[in-house]
Amino acid sequence: MKRQERLKLRKRQKRRTVLKVALALVLVAGLVVGIMNFDAVKTWAGKHYFRLRWVETSLEEEKAAELAPVLTKYDLSKNINVLFIGIDKGSVPGEEGYTRSDVMILASVNVDKKKAVLVSFPRDTRVNIPGYGTEKINAAHSFKGPVGAVEAVEQISGIDINDYAEVDFEAFKNIVDAIGGVTLHLDYPISDPKVGYLPKGDVYLTGETGLILVRSRELPRGDLDRIDNQKKFLKAMMEKLVEIKDLQALLKVLDATVKYLDTTLEPDLIFALAEALQGMAVEDVEFVTLPGDEPNPAPGQPWYYIHDEEASAALFQNIKLYCSALSPEEQAAEAAEGRQEDRLSETEVDRSRINLAVLNGVRWEGIAAQVAEIMEDKGYANVSTGNTVNPYEDTTVYFAPGFEAAARAVARDLTPGAVYVIEEDNDVAITYDSDVILVIGEDYVE
C-alpha cells in the first residue's frame, strides 16, 4: 500500500469514451500481470486458460489480411504502439459492413521505462483520406475499415502502428461487475433524469451505476466535473484490478473482456509485456488528447476538430523519444510549477477544520499522543490518536480525495524539510473517519 508519491502531469480534456477503451486495455494488461504473480502451477494454468480464451479475440481473417501490410513488426526495445478503435456494434438494426468509429486511442507502451501514453483522437478530427478527400477521422474506418483507421492515425502521428484492436462497448456494465465494482468519493451528487441518480460522498459503483457516473453532465461545472469523475472512476478501476490476487476472479475478468475485443495482439506479446511491466504503477499511464481547437465553421460548412500540427508534432516526438507527453525539460518545469502551487495551496489550509488522525506505527509508547500535541500547537483542532495494525518503516500521510493540500501541510508541519510518503487512500480515510491520517514510522524525525 506504501509507495513514493509521483508527479501528476496535467492532462488535457478527453471524451468520455476514452474511459471505456482505456478500461479494456487496462483489464487485459492487469489481468495478465495478476496471473504472473501466482505460483508456478497456477501461473501455468492461468496462461493455458488465457491462451484458450484469447482465441476468441482474433480479428476476422479478412481484416487481419488487409491489415498485415500496414502494421509494423514490434520491437520490445522500442515503444509498442497499438491502435484501439471503439465500435458501437449492432446499435443500428440491419447495419452491415464497416461503420464510423466512436473513438480512436493510440496506446504507446515502453517496456524499459515502464511507462505508457494513451492519446485520444477526437472523432471529428479533420483529415485527408486518399480517394475521399477532407473528412472526419471517424469516417476512415467506415470507408476503408481497420486499414483506413491505421493510415489516418499514422498520417497525423507519424508513429508506426504495431497492432490493432477493436473494442465493443455494449457490455461495459459486465466488465465493471466482473471486477466487483469500485468505491470512490463524489464531491457532488448526480441527479440526471437522462441517466440516473448518485448521492454525494462515498459511493459503491456497479456496472449500472458506473454508467451513470461516466455519462452525466448534470454537475456544477458540467463537462469539467464529468471528466473529473471519469478520471476517478478509471483510476479506481485500475487500482482494484491490480489488487485482485485470486486466480478464479482474474479468469472471470478475462471471460468478460474477450467478449468485446477483436485484435491482432497475440498471447505471447501480451505475456512478454506483462512480465516486463510488473511493478508499473497506475500513475505511470498518461492520458492525453490530440492537441487542437474547435473553431466555429462558416455557415453551411461542416464542423471539424482542427488538430494543432506544431503541438501534435511535439507531442508525438516526445512519445517516440521518452514515452511521455512531455520532454524531460518540460517535466522538470511542470514539477517546479507543481511544487510552487503546492506551497501556495498549503498556506491557505485552515488547519482548525481538518479532521486529523495520528497513528502509532512504530510501537514507541506515547508517540501518537506526543505528535498529536505537537500538531495541536500548530493549529490542528480536531486530532484523534490510535495504533496501526502493522508496523511502518516510513512515516506516511494518507488523505481523502480533495485533501492533498492539507496532507502536504501536515507533512511539512510535522518535520519541516523532511520527505515523507504522501498518498491518497479513501479506504484509509473512511476506516479512521478522518480527512488526513498521519502514520508515524521509524524514519520520523522530531
C-alpha positions as CSV (number, residue, x, y, z in Angstrom):
1,M,0.0,0.0,0.0
2,K,3.0,2.3,0.5
3,R,4.6,4.0,-2.5
4,Q,6.5,7.2,-3.2
5,E,4.3,9.9,-4.4
6,R,4.7,10.6,-8.1
7,L,4.4,13.8,-10.1
8,K,0.9,14.1,-11.6
9,L,1.3,15.8,-15.0
10,R,-1.5,17.9,-16.3
11,K,-3.7,16.1,-18.8
12,R,-5.9,17.7,-21.5
13,Q,-9.6,17.0,-21.5
14,K,-10.7,13.8,-23.2
15,R,-14.0,12.4,-24.4
16,R,-15.9,10.1,-22.1
17,T,-15.4,7.1,-24.5
18,V,-11.7,7.2,-23.7
19,L,-12.6,5.8,-20.3
20,K,-14.1,2.7,-21.9
21,V,-11.3,1.9,-24.3
22,A,-8.6,2.6,-21.6
23,L,-10.5,0.3,-19.3
24,A,-10.4,-2.6,-21.8
25,L,-6.7,-2.1,-22.3
26,V,-6.0,-2.0,-18.5
27,L,-8.2,-5.0,-18.0
28,V,-6.1,-7.1,-20.3
29,A,-2.7,-5.9,-19.2
30,G,-3.6,-6.0,-15.5
31,L,-5.2,-9.4,-15.8
32,V,-2.0,-11.0,-17.2
33,V,0.1,-9.2,-14.6
34,G,-2.1,-10.7,-11.9
35,I,-1.6,-14.2,-13.4
36,M,2.1,-13.7,-13.4
37,N,2.1,-13.2,-9.7
38,F,0.9,-16.7,-8.8
39,D,3.0,-19.7,-8.1
40,A,4.3,-21.9,-10.9
41,V,1.3,-24.3,-11.1
42,K,-1.3,-21.5,-11.0
43,T,0.7,-19.4,-13.5
44,W,0.8,-22.3,-15.9
45,A,-2.9,-23.0,-15.5
46,G,-3.7,-19.2,-15.9
47,K,-1.6,-18.9,-19.0
48,H,-3.1,-22.0,-20.6
49,Y,-6.6,-20.8,-19.9
50,F,-5.7,-17.3,-21.2
51,R,-4.4,-18.7,-24.5
52,L,-7.5,-20.8,-25.0
53,R,-9.9,-17.9,-24.4
54,W,-7.7,-15.4,-26.2
55,V,-8.5,-17.2,-29.5
56,E,-11.9,-15.6,-29.3
57,T,-10.3,-12.1,-29.7
58,S,-8.6,-12.9,-33.0
59,L,-9.6,-10.4,-35.7
60,E,-11.5,-11.8,-38.7
61,E,-9.2,-13.3,-41.2
62,E,-10.2,-10.9,-44.0
63,K,-9.5,-7.9,-41.7
64,A,-6.2,-9.3,-40.5
65,A,-5.0,-10.0,-44.1
66,E,-5.8,-6.4,-45.1
67,L,-4.0,-5.0,-42.1
68,A,-0.8,-7.1,-42.4
69,P,0.9,-4.9,-45.0
70,V,0.3,-1.6,-42.9
71,L,1.3,-2.9,-39.5
72,T,4.9,-2.7,-38.4
73,K,6.6,-5.6,-36.6
74,Y,7.1,-4.7,-32.9
75,D,10.4,-4.4,-31.2
76,L,10.4,-4.7,-27.4
77,S,13.4,-2.4,-27.1
78,K,11.2,0.4,-28.5
79,N,7.7,1.6,-27.9
80,I,4.9,-0.9,-28.7
81,N,2.1,1.0,-30.4
82,V,-1.4,-0.3,-30.5
83,L,-4.4,1.4,-32.1
84,F,-7.6,0.9,-30.2
85,I,-10.9,1.6,-32.0
86,G,-14.2,1.9,-30.3
87,I,-17.0,0.4,-32.4
88,D,-20.7,0.6,-31.4
89,K,-21.6,-2.8,-32.9
90,G,-25.2,-3.6,-33.6
91,S,-26.7,-0.2,-32.4
92,V,-28.3,0.3,-35.8
93,P,-30.7,-2.5,-36.9
94,G,-29.7,-4.0,-40.2
95,E,-26.4,-2.1,-40.4
96,E,-23.7,-4.1,-42.2
97,G,-20.1,-3.5,-43.3
98,Y,-17.7,-1.0,-41.8
99,T,-19.1,1.7,-39.6
100,R,-17.7,5.0,-38.3
101,S,-15.6,4.6,-35.2
102,D,-16.8,6.0,-31.9
103,V,-13.2,6.6,-30.6
104,M,-9.6,6.2,-31.6
105,I,-6.8,5.8,-29.0
106,L,-3.2,5.2,-29.8
107,A,-1.5,3.4,-26.9
108,S,2.3,3.6,-26.7
109,V,4.0,1.3,-24.1
110,N,7.7,1.3,-23.3
111,V,9.0,-1.8,-21.5
112,D,12.3,-0.3,-20.3
113,K,10.8,2.8,-18.9
114,K,7.6,1.0,-17.6
115,K,5.5,3.8,-18.9
116,A,2.5,4.2,-21.2
117,V,0.8,7.0,-23.0
118,L,-2.8,6.8,-24.4
119,V,-3.6,9.5,-27.0
120,S,-7.2,10.1,-27.8
121,F,-8.1,11.3,-31.4
122,P,-11.4,13.2,-31.3
123,R,-13.8,11.6,-33.7
124,D,-14.3,14.9,-35.6
125,T,-10.6,15.5,-36.3
126,R,-10.2,16.8,-39.8
127,V,-8.0,14.5,-42.1
128,N,-7.5,13.9,-45.7
129,I,-8.5,10.3,-46.7
130,P,-6.9,9.3,-50.0
131,G,-9.7,8.8,-52.5
132,Y,-12.3,10.5,-50.4
133,G,-10.8,14.0,-49.7
134,T,-11.3,16.0,-46.5
135,E,-13.3,14.0,-43.9
136,K,-13.7,13.5,-40.2
137,I,-11.3,10.9,-38.9
138,N,-14.1,8.6,-37.7
139,A,-15.1,8.1,-41.3
140,A,-11.7,6.5,-42.1
141,H,-13.0,3.2,-40.7
142,S,-16.3,3.4,-42.5
143,F,-14.6,3.9,-45.8
144,K,-11.6,1.5,-45.6
145,G,-12.1,-0.5,-42.4
146,P,-9.2,-1.1,-40.0
147,V,-6.6,-0.2,-42.7
148,G,-8.2,3.2,-43.1
149,A,-8.2,3.9,-39.3
150,V,-4.5,2.9,-39.1
151,E,-3.5,5.0,-42.0
152,A,-5.4,8.1,-40.7
153,V,-3.7,7.9,-37.3
154,E,-0.3,7.3,-38.8
155,Q,-0.8,10.2,-41.1
156,I,-1.3,12.6,-38.1
157,S,1.1,11.0,-35.6
158,G,4.0,9.8,-37.8
159,I,4.1,6.8,-35.5
160,D,4.3,3.2,-36.9
161,I,1.5,1.1,-35.5
162,N,2.3,-2.5,-34.5
163,D,-1.1,-3.9,-33.6
164,Y,-4.8,-3.1,-33.9
165,A,-7.8,-3.8,-31.6
166,E,-11.5,-3.1,-31.8
167,V,-13.5,-2.7,-28.6
168,D,-17.2,-3.3,-28.4
169,F,-18.8,-1.2,-25.6
170,E,-22.1,-3.0,-25.4
171,A,-21.3,-5.0,-22.3
172,F,-19.4,-2.2,-20.4
173,K,-21.5,-2.9,-17.3
174,N,-20.4,-6.6,-17.3
175,I,-16.7,-5.6,-17.3
176,V,-17.2,-3.4,-14.2
177,D,-19.2,-6.1,-12.5
178,A,-16.6,-8.7,-13.3
179,I,-14.1,-6.7,-11.3
180,G,-16.5,-6.4,-8.4
181,G,-17.3,-2.7,-8.8
182,V,-15.5,0.1,-7.1
183,T,-15.9,2.6,-4.2
184,L,-15.0,6.2,-4.7
185,H,-15.9,9.7,-3.4
186,L,-18.2,12.1,-5.2
187,D,-17.8,15.8,-4.5
188,Y,-21.3,16.5,-5.9
189,P,-24.5,14.5,-6.2
190,I,-25.7,13.4,-9.6
191,S,-29.4,13.9,-10.3
192,D,-29.8,13.4,-14.0
193,P,-33.2,12.5,-15.5
194,K,-31.4,11.1,-18.5
195,V,-29.1,8.7,-16.8
196,G,-29.9,8.4,-13.1
197,Y,-29.0,9.5,-9.5
198,L,-26.0,9.1,-7.3
199,P,-25.5,10.7,-3.8
200,K,-22.7,12.9,-2.7
201,G,-19.9,11.2,-0.7
202,D,-18.6,7.7,-0.8
203,V,-20.4,5.5,-3.2
204,Y,-20.1,1.9,-4.3
205,L,-20.5,1.7,-8.1
206,T,-21.6,-1.4,-10.0
207,G,-21.7,-1.6,-13.8
208,E,-25.1,0.0,-13.9
209,T,-24.3,2.9,-11.5
210,G,-20.8,3.3,-13.1
211,L,-22.5,4.2,-16.3
212,I,-24.4,7.0,-14.5
213,L,-21.1,8.4,-13.3
214,V,-19.3,8.4,-16.7
215,R,-22.3,9.7,-18.7
216,S,-23.8,12.5,-16.6
217,R,-23.1,16.2,-17.2
218,E,-25.7,17.4,-14.7
219,L,-23.0,18.8,-12.4
220,P,-21.9,22.3,-11.2
221,R,-19.2,22.6,-13.9
222,G,-20.8,20.4,-16.5
223,D,-18.2,18.6,-18.6
224,L,-15.3,19.6,-16.4
225,D,-16.8,17.8,-13.4
226,R,-17.8,14.8,-15.5
227,I,-14.2,14.5,-16.7
228,D,-13.0,14.6,-13.1
229,N,-15.5,11.8,-12.2
230,Q,-14.3,9.7,-15.2
231,K,-10.6,10.1,-14.1
232,K,-11.6,9.0,-10.5
233,F,-13.5,6.0,-11.9
234,L,-10.8,4.8,-14.2
235,K,-8.1,5.2,-11.5
236,A,-10.3,3.3,-9.0
237,M,-10.8,0.5,-11.6
238,M,-7.1,0.2,-12.3
239,E,-6.3,0.0,-8.6
240,K,-9.0,-2.5,-7.9
241,L,-7.8,-4.7,-10.7
242,V,-4.1,-4.8,-9.7
243,E,-5.2,-5.8,-6.2
244,I,-7.0,-8.9,-7.3
245,K,-5.0,-12.0,-6.2
246,D,-7.5,-14.8,-6.7
247,L,-6.9,-16.7,-10.0
248,Q,-10.6,-17.5,-10.5
249,A,-11.5,-13.9,-10.1
250,L,-8.9,-12.9,-12.7
251,L,-10.2,-15.5,-15.1
252,K,-13.7,-14.2,-14.6
253,V,-12.5,-10.8,-15.7
254,L,-10.9,-12.4,-18.8
255,D,-14.1,-14.1,-19.7
256,A,-15.9,-10.8,-19.6
257,T,-13.1,-8.9,-21.5
258,V,-12.8,-11.3,-24.5
259,K,-16.4,-10.7,-25.4
260,Y,-15.8,-7.2,-26.7
261,L,-12.2,-7.3,-28.1
262,D,-11.1,-8.2,-31.6
263,T,-7.4,-7.8,-32.1
264,T,-4.2,-8.7,-33.8
265,L,-2.5,-8.9,-30.4
266,E,-1.2,-12.4,-29.7
267,P,-0.8,-14.0,-26.3
268,D,3.0,-14.2,-26.4
269,L,3.2,-10.4,-26.8
270,I,0.7,-9.9,-24.0
271,F,2.7,-12.2,-21.7
272,A,6.0,-10.6,-22.7
273,L,4.6,-7.1,-21.9
274,A,3.0,-8.3,-18.6
275,E,6.3,-9.8,-17.4
276,A,8.3,-6.8,-18.3
277,L,5.8,-4.3,-16.9
278,Q,5.4,-5.8,-13.5
279,G,5.7,-3.1,-10.9
280,M,4.4,-0.4,-13.3
281,A,2.0,1.9,-11.3
282,V,-1.3,3.4,-12.3
283,E,0.4,6.8,-12.2
284,D,2.8,5.7,-14.9
285,V,0.0,5.8,-17.5
286,E,-0.6,9.2,-19.1
287,F,-3.9,10.2,-20.8
288,V,-3.8,13.0,-23.4
289,T,-5.9,14.3,-26.2
290,L,-4.6,15.2,-29.7
291,P,-3.8,19.0,-29.4
292,G,-6.2,21.1,-31.4
293,D,-9.1,23.6,-31.4
294,E,-12.8,23.6,-32.2
295,P,-13.4,26.7,-34.4
296,N,-16.9,27.7,-35.4
297,P,-17.4,26.8,-39.1
298,A,-18.6,29.2,-41.7
299,P,-22.4,29.0,-42.4
300,G,-23.2,25.8,-44.3
301,Q,-19.8,24.2,-43.7
302,P,-19.2,21.0,-41.6
303,W,-17.8,21.2,-38.1
304,Y,-14.3,19.8,-37.6
305,Y,-11.8,19.4,-34.7
306,I,-8.7,21.0,-36.2
307,H,-5.5,19.5,-34.7
308,D,-2.6,21.8,-34.0
309,E,0.1,20.4,-36.3
310,E,3.1,22.0,-34.4
311,A,1.8,20.9,-31.0
312,S,0.9,17.5,-32.3
313,A,4.4,17.0,-33.8
314,A,6.0,17.9,-30.5
315,L,3.7,15.5,-28.6
316,F,4.4,12.5,-30.8
317,Q,8.1,13.3,-30.9
318,N,8.1,13.2,-27.0
319,I,6.2,9.9,-27.1
320,K,8.7,8.4,-29.5
321,L,11.7,9.5,-27.5
322,Y,10.5,9.4,-23.9
323,C,7.2,7.6,-23.9
324,S,5.7,10.7,-22.3
325,A,3.6,13.6,-23.5
326,L,6.4,15.9,-22.2
327,S,10.1,16.2,-22.7
328,P,12.4,15.9,-19.7
329,E,12.8,19.7,-19.6
330,E,9.0,20.2,-19.7
331,Q,8.6,17.6,-17.0
332,A,11.1,19.4,-14.8
333,A,9.3,22.7,-15.4
334,E,5.9,21.1,-14.6
335,A,7.4,19.6,-11.4
336,A,8.8,23.0,-10.3
337,E,5.5,24.7,-11.0
338,G,3.6,22.0,-9.2
339,R,5.8,22.4,-6.1
340,Q,5.2,26.1,-6.2
341,E,1.4,25.6,-6.4
342,D,1.6,23.1,-3.6
343,R,3.4,25.6,-1.4
344,L,0.8,28.3,-2.2
345,S,-2.1,25.9,-1.5
346,E,-0.6,24.8,1.8
347,T,-0.6,28.4,3.1
348,E,-4.3,28.6,2.5
349,V,-5.2,25.4,4.5
350,D,-7.4,26.1,7.5
351,R,-5.8,23.6,10.0
352,S,-8.5,24.1,12.6
353,R,-11.1,22.4,10.2
354,I,-9.0,19.4,9.3
355,N,-10.0,16.1,10.9
356,L,-6.6,14.6,11.6
357,A,-5.8,11.1,12.9
358,V,-2.3,10.4,14.3
359,L,-1.4,6.7,14.4
360,N,1.5,5.0,16.2
361,G,3.1,2.8,13.5
362,V,6.3,2.1,15.5
363,R,5.0,1.0,18.9
364,W,7.0,3.7,20.7
365,E,4.9,4.2,23.8
366,G,3.1,7.5,23.8
367,I,4.4,8.7,20.4
368,A,0.9,9.2,18.9
369,A,-0.1,11.4,21.8
370,Q,3.1,13.3,21.7
371,V,2.8,14.1,18.0
372,A,-0.9,14.9,18.4
373,E,0.1,17.5,21.0
374,I,2.7,19.0,18.5
375,M,0.1,19.2,15.8
376,E,-2.5,20.8,18.1
377,D,0.1,23.5,19.0
378,K,0.3,24.2,15.2
379,G,-3.4,24.9,14.9
380,Y,-5.0,21.4,14.3
381,A,-8.1,21.4,16.5
382,N,-9.6,18.0,15.6
383,V,-7.0,15.4,16.3
384,S,-7.5,11.8,17.3
385,T,-4.9,9.1,18.1
386,G,-4.6,5.4,17.6
387,N,-2.3,2.5,16.5
388,T,-1.8,0.8,13.2
389,V,-2.3,-3.0,12.8
390,N,1.2,-3.4,11.2
391,P,4.5,-1.6,11.9
392,Y,5.6,1.1,9.5
393,E,9.2,1.9,8.5
394,D,8.2,5.0,6.6
395,T,6.2,7.8,8.1
396,T,3.2,8.1,5.8
397,V,0.5,10.7,5.3
398,Y,-2.8,9.3,3.8
399,F,-5.5,11.7,2.7
400,A,-9.1,11.6,1.5
401,P,-9.9,12.8,-2.0
402,G,-9.7,16.6,-2.1
403,F,-7.4,16.9,0.9
404,E,-4.0,16.7,-0.8
405,A,-3.0,20.3,0.2
406,A,-4.0,19.5,3.8
407,A,-1.9,16.4,3.7
408,R,1.2,18.3,2.5
409,A,0.6,20.9,5.2
410,V,0.5,18.1,7.8
411,A,3.8,16.6,6.5
412,R,5.5,20.0,6.5
413,D,4.2,20.9,9.9
414,L,5.4,17.5,11.3
415,T,9.0,18.0,10.3
416,P,9.9,20.9,8.1
417,G,12.3,19.8,5.3
418,A,11.7,16.1,5.8
419,V,10.4,13.9,2.9
420,Y,7.6,11.7,3.9
421,V,5.3,9.4,1.8
422,I,2.1,11.2,0.9
423,E,-0.7,9.1,-0.6
424,E,-4.4,9.4,-1.4
425,D,-6.3,6.5,0.0
426,N,-10.0,6.8,0.5
427,D,-10.3,3.4,2.2
428,V,-7.9,4.5,5.0
429,A,-9.8,7.8,5.3
430,I,-13.1,6.0,5.7
431,T,-11.6,3.5,8.2
432,Y,-10.3,6.2,10.5
433,D,-13.1,8.7,9.7
434,S,-10.6,11.5,9.0
435,D,-9.5,13.8,6.3
436,V,-5.8,13.2,6.8
437,I,-4.2,10.2,8.6
438,L,-0.6,10.6,9.8
439,V,1.2,7.3,10.5
440,I,4.4,7.7,12.5
441,G,7.1,5.4,11.1
442,E,10.6,4.5,12.1
443,D,12.0,7.4,10.0
444,Y,10.2,10.0,12.0
445,V,12.4,13.0,12.8
446,E,11.2,15.4,15.5
